[in-house]
Amino acid sequence: CKEQSGALFQGGRRSCPHYFHVRCAMTRMGSSRTCRVCNAAFDQVQPFPDIKRDPMGWFKFVDFDHDEKLSKQEVLEALKAALPVDSVLLME
C-alpha cells in the first residue's frame, strides 16, 4: 500500500503503539477520537517523519515508550507500517 502511515497523538505524545493510514485515522477525528484497536484517546494524527530528512524525528516517533532506545518490537511495527513488506516474512 502506498498510503502514508502515521500515529495517533494526545497532548503532543503518541497515545498508543498502533499505526494507521493517515487518511483513515483522520476520519476518526470527526467521530470517536479513540484508537480503533485499543480505545486510547487522541487529539491529533501525525504522519511518519521522513527518515532521510529527519532521522532524529523518525527515531522519536518510533520510540513509543520514550526510553531513548528502539526495541525490536518498536522497529518491526514501524517497518510494517511504513514499508510495503510482507509482515510475515519480516518477523522470521
C-alpha positions in Angstrom: 0.0 0.0 0.0 1.3 3.4 -0.9 -0.8 5.4 1.6 1.1 7.5 4.1 1.1 5.9 7.6 1.1 7.7 10.8 0.2 7.5 14.5 -2.2 9.0 17.0 -1.2 11.6 19.5 -2.7 13.1 22.6 -1.2 16.2 24.1 1.9 16.0 21.9 2.8 12.4 22.7 1.9 9.2 21.0 -1.3 7.9 22.6 -0.9 4.3 21.6 1.6 2.0 19.8 -0.6 1.5 16.7 -0.1 2.8 13.2 -2.7 3.7 10.7 -3.1 5.2 7.2 -3.2 8.9 7.9 -6.3 9.3 5.8 -8.1 6.6 7.7 -7.1 7.9 11.1 -8.3 11.4 10.1 -11.8 10.0 9.6 -11.9 9.1 13.3 -11.1 12.8 14.2 -14.8 13.6 13.4 -16.2 10.8 15.5 -14.9 9.0 18.5 -11.3 10.2 18.6 -10.2 6.9 20.0 -7.9 4.3 18.6 -9.9 1.6 16.9 -7.6 -1.1 18.3 -7.1 -0.1 22.0 -9.5 2.8 22.5 -6.8 5.2 23.5 -7.9 8.8 23.2 -6.2 11.1 20.7 -6.4 14.7 19.5 -4.0 14.6 16.6 -2.8 12.4 13.7 0.8 12.8 12.6 2.4 11.2 9.6 5.8 9.3 9.8 8.7 11.7 9.6 10.9 11.1 6.5 13.8 9.0 7.9 16.3 10.5 5.3 15.4 14.2 6.0 14.7 13.8 9.7 16.3 10.7 11.2 16.0 12.0 14.8 12.4 12.9 14.3 11.8 9.4 12.9 13.6 7.8 15.9 11.5 9.8 18.4 8.3 9.0 16.5 9.0 5.2 16.7 10.3 5.3 20.3 6.8 4.9 21.8 8.0 4.3 25.4 10.3 7.3 25.3 13.3 5.4 26.7 15.7 6.8 24.1 16.2 3.3 22.7 14.3 1.4 20.0 13.2 -2.1 20.9 13.0 -4.8 18.2 9.2 -4.6 18.5 9.1 -0.8 18.0 11.3 -1.1 14.9 9.3 -4.1 13.5 6.0 -2.3 13.9 7.3 0.9 12.3 8.7 -1.1 9.3 5.4 -3.0 8.9 3.5 0.3 8.9 5.9 2.3 6.7 7.2 -0.1 4.1 5.5 -2.3 1.6 6.8 -5.5 3.1 5.3 -8.9 3.8 4.9 -8.7 7.6 5.1 -12.5 8.0 8.5 -12.6 6.3 9.7 -9.6 8.3 9.0 -11.5 11.5 11.1 -14.5 10.5 
